[in-house]
């Protein structure tokens, strides 16, 4: 049942968008704007991969859901006010916001009603209207529903700039503790496999902009008592084998009137460490074996994982910056992909001799200094004042 009675379109959008703070997308910080109706609707300043910043509206098409996931605020039977939009109604409302320059892009998800296939059709209908009837050419992120069919995944990829499906947990065993009626392999992982297959074998000219969209997923960190090793093992597989752009991690937070309402919240610092480690795997050439897992399979909360790796492996065998290969340079704290390229270019013009030169190349010299050599010597460091 939908609970739209007494709510106009802006009131429903306010309700549905305010419930999306747990769904990350791009790089963002939630804020809100106030349309002329003087009712807040949440948008998010989000940074695109090219560095461009856009105002991103994140919302549900419907918060009615037949699934009973243990952690989810939208689970079936939970007592809270719900709302829904029909595809054309939502598309026209969004375009009003877009033309008013209040929202430049949209992230669209939904609760599941009458099955994943029907719900996916509703999302696709909305995207079709936006792209082909109303001429929207901005950023569109479409969620793929559990149980969607391959043809639906392909159509979503033809219409969207990004598609995602939330795995929620790293494997079948852990998913049972969060969402016992979801099927990890067939409902959740399979659409990501289809998306990779479509990218590799189908012509992208059939998509709205001639490019296949990126794919992402999200995990509920700590909700199923899983160790970091399991989350990062699955993430590494998705990135290396299925072309996943990135994994998002959402620290578990208990929701009232759910089976996990009394479970302690996960430390947000754990979420931060998972992101740091996932970037090391994706962008820095690290392997799972390089990460500083403790005996219980978790990363230390007290240390940046790259710094912890360096303390164990580079303290007594520092990296010679004038000769090291790209892979070894990337393992030094304070040196990222861009500064590696700057170092390699600078080396062709002459030797690097001091920390000031590294700073000019974009290196965080204070972090790098304990783990490097410059022309065979430890760099001189200014002692920090207490």
LINWOBEL-V993661 format. One record per backbone hydrogen bond with DSSP energy under -1.0 kcal/mol. NH is the residue of the N-H (numbers start at 1). CO is the residue of the C=O. If there is no record, write none. Layout:
BEGIN
nh: {NH/NH}
co: {CO/CO}
END
This chain:
BEGIN
nh: {7/12/13/14/15/16/17/18/20/23/31/33/38/41/43/44/46/47/48/51/54/56/57/59/61/63/66/70/75/76/78/80/85/90/91/92/93/94/95/96/97/98/99/100/101/102/104/105/106/107/108/109/111/119/120/121/122/123/124/125/126/127/128/129/130/131/132/133/134/136/141/142/143/144/147/148/153/154/155/156/157/158/159/160/161/162/163/164/165/168/169/175/176/177/178/179/182/187/188/189/190/193/194/195/196/197/198/199/200/201/202/206/207/208/214/216/217/219/220/221/221/223/229/231/232/233/234/235/236/237/238/239/240/241/242/244/245/248/250/252/260/261/263/266/270/272/273/274/275/276/277/278/279/280/281/282/283/286/290/291/293/294/297/308/309/310/311/312/313/314/315/319/321/323/324/329/330/332/335/340/341/342/343/344/345/346/347/349/358/359/360/362/363/364/365/368/369/371/372/373/374}
co: {4/8/9/10/11/12/13/14/17/20/43/41/35/33/31/56/54/27/52/48/46/44/105/107/109/83/112/178/72/67/75/78/61/86/87/88/89/90/91/92/93/94/95/96/98/97/55/55/139/57/141/59/62/115/116/117/118/119/120/121/122/123/124/125/126/127/128/129/129/130/106/162/108/164/187/145/149/150/151/152/153/154/155/156/140/140/214/142/216/218/167/171/172/174/175/175/179/183/183/184/185/189/190/191/192/193/194/195/196/197/198/203/204/158/161/163/246/248/168/219/250/220/297/227/228/229/230/231/232/233/234/235/236/237/238/238/215/217/219/221/70/258/260/252/267/268/269/270/271/272/273/274/275/276/277/278/279/280/287/288/291/298/294/304/305/306/307/308/309/310/310/371/373/320/320/325/326/329/332/336/337/338/339/340/341/342/343/346/354/355/356/359/358/334/363/364/365/368/369/319/377}
END
